[in-house]
Amino acid sequence: MRQIKVLLAFLLLTSSTLQEGEKLLLEDKPQEARLKLEAALNENPKNEKIYLYLGIIYEQLNDPERSIQVLRRGLSIAKKHKDLIYYNIGNNFFRQEEYTLAVEMYSKAVEVNLQFDDAYLNRANSRLELENYSGARDDYIQYLQLAPSSPQREQIEELIRLLSGIIKDAELKKQEELEKQKALLNEVLNSLKNASEDTRNLSAGSEEIEEDYEEIDIAD
């Protein structure tokens, strides 16, 4: 009976610490949330949500290396949130301008979750940086199919149009026209980046926090 009481007290402590960390993260207090969630991770290292939350926090605190490290640790136990973990690793690589690695992580995210629209969008942006124009165009098309009401739809449709022109000009070896298309492409891409900069890194993760915050109980 005493062992049961001790276990119950431990579970209550873990749940309370995690809930406090989630609340602070939602309140945009990453430093305070970090302390709570690091404590929660020590108490329960098999809870994959904590690795995801800490990865997001370290990214907010401009520590991408630490973010990648903790997210990779989370992959070893992840079941429910593996797509989000891969996605956030990709975001960190993108910020470090490691676009090939970013593409790899976003690809793993969509392998786990074929409906993960933001992963297609970020993979498209990464492929664009690598001048993989055909792959980028395909990803933008897939993104709009999954997110037809995207507020960035008009810009992305323009990117698709320009990419189609670039691909065609490259095939026909029209160098002058190709350079003009690339210049226009960069203008639209910069506009797209500015529009999505505040939400790209947290869009999927923050939704997950709100959902889990409502559902959390002693079993977590």
Beta strands, then each sheet from edge to edge (+ up, - down):
end
